[in-house]
Amino acid sequence: MGKNSCLGRNVDCYNYDKITIQQNSIISQNSFLCTASHNYKSKNFELIRAPITIKEKVWVAANCFVAPGIMMEKESVLLANSNLTKNTKKKSVYAGNPAKFKKKRY
């Protein structure tokens, strides 16, 4: 957890793998950072793990899901109630289920 970063109330960090949150980033209430899932193509549903990296000055708004293996680039934003399954680009805003690029942040 980087300097001046914070986790809101009821954030779930499901850390079967590493979760990195760099400085000046906010993960708002009731969001879920998920680093593991199961291989649905297998009869045994083996565990699949992948790290999550949240770079500097990122905001994950309330009630969001961030999937295993995601990298949120510097100054990106994930709007409320979104489901992020692909990496973000710098200074960009994402929303929806699945989350899609909406606009540049600045």
C-alpha positions, 0 to 999 in steps of 0.5 A: 500500500503506497503513501496516501492511499486508502481502502474504503469500508468493506473493501475485499482484497481476495489476495491469493496472489499479490495486490499492489496499490501505489501511492495516492490511490483510492479503493472505495467502499464495497469494492472487490479486488479478486486475484483468484478464480477457478478453471471452469474448463477443467473437471477439477476446477483448479485454482487460477491466480494472478496479481493485481497492480493499481498504479499511482493516482487511481480511483476505484469507485464504490461497488467495483470488481477488479478481476485477477491479473488486472493492471490499472495504469496511472491516473485511471478511474473505474466508475461505480458498480463496474466490473473490470476484466481488462487493463486500463490505459493512463488517464482514462475513465472506465465504466460498465459491466464489463467496464469499457473505456468512456473518455480521457480523464483530463 
